């Protein structure tokens, strides 16, 4: 039976709450199910002290979760939109990420911050951003961005068990995606990417919802005689350069796709690393596809034209294969 | 805690001197260029640290601000390891990764100082939430200055702590000066305790330079928290005898103001109380001398300690064994 991304996330949280009494969920409206229904029914099942509503105070609840993580809890904090993580930045950047280091290894912050990002359905400029690159700049954090419901299930469980502060970025466009959850879903190791599709001509690196777009583009390019290998990064920080290197050594061409704007983005980081470490492997310049440098607009036709789609990836891949 | 004996008061008198002299050495070696960065001194505010921390148990956790040397020492941190950390040595509390503004001593429940004003209030509430959720009886204490009340995080945390009945003691050291400007220039709200009422938080404003007054008020507050009551906001009116940071010439203070501040010195005040109770001046002098000897010895050992090995610079960015006592 198929389940949505939301249902499968809920199952992961449900199982982790049952497995480990230190796991606690908190965030705005989470006891009522959360804004997207991810935590629906969990307060009833695990108790109101394990699944707690908080005031709309992103700065304080992030500090609260961090302080609790220092003292024996494994909180899973929901920040409803990544756009509001801006309000939690002081704590995440100055405290949460640095605790282990500043204390010389005396303390750790086993905390997962679940948040939701990306553009869909006219959420407009303050509820649609892809801000992941801000966080990959902070030593001490882990950043995860799953691409499918089954991937999210395993990665969320691995994140909760990791013992480090993890920013877990869910894409709102994936919430309705359905998959069957295998009985024995393996838990992916945080920090390892996966090959979502094998190919020989172009390495297409993507993460989050863009992996689906990349697979669509790869399918279409196959019809035109271009074999595309799609890497699903899974973890943006740390970056799995070994998987990238193995693929680039085979294809010698790299296209990086993300929904975030290109300036200072994940793609820039990956391209720079490939340039430094794999220059001799390249037959063409590394190319990137991302959003034009603009806030996300409200009107559907404007939102649609701004977001990179499979056609953009196909065009870029063909150009680099000429 | 029961009413302290004369011997307890003498121990607290010595504890005040210990902090005062420790920070005197911080000032000395900062001026000499041996201490990197910019340490902040709590000189003149020692009675708050001693009056509160003397009544905490080992399991109680403490968070503090950038002006936290006194709190850290009063909670039990080792003098030498603390000074070594402020010097940036390998034997320091944090192996030289934290420094004056980021002191952590987990085994004594010192979970951290912070360089961000108001930055630790919510973490202290979180530690109290963990105690509540895990059924532990320990409490959480956070020290902060009056400048922190300008931050939104202060108000967010008071609201949340009250709403969840968290066992957290908020101790405001209202020294009337936020960095370089007076409280009057920062806020129309004269007393920080005024912020407690809207959130339904128990509060008291006391003379923070009067150690017996701090001891009594902190004891009462801690008692209510151990009894299961929600948060408590204790406002201690005090004076920052030193500047904002080592080297601050305090041109924003008048000469008369500085003279008056010295008159209110918490050590001299407790000394007068003890003399009135029949303690000999020679006994007080001996307590001060013994604190001085202990501090100087610790400082010299810390100064002789090795510098961190540059090869270890990337240690502790990610995983390392956590202390079982704190991590649970």
Interface residues (C-beta under 8 A of the other chain):
Chain A: X22 X24 X49 X52 X54 X55 X57 X59 X60 X61 X62 X63 X64 X65 X66 X67 X68 X69 X70 X71 X72 X73 X90 X91 X94 X95 X99 X100 X101 X102 X103 X104 X105 X106 X107 X108 X139 X140 X163 X164
Chain B: X61 X63 X92 X93 X94 X95 X96 X97 X98 X102 X104 X105 X106 X111 X112 X114 X115 X116 X119 X120 X121 X122 X123 X124 X125 X126 X127 X128 X129 X130 X131 X133 X134 X140 X152 X153 X156 X157 X159 X160 X163 X164 X315 X316 X317 X318 X319 X320 X321 X322 X323 X326 X327 X328
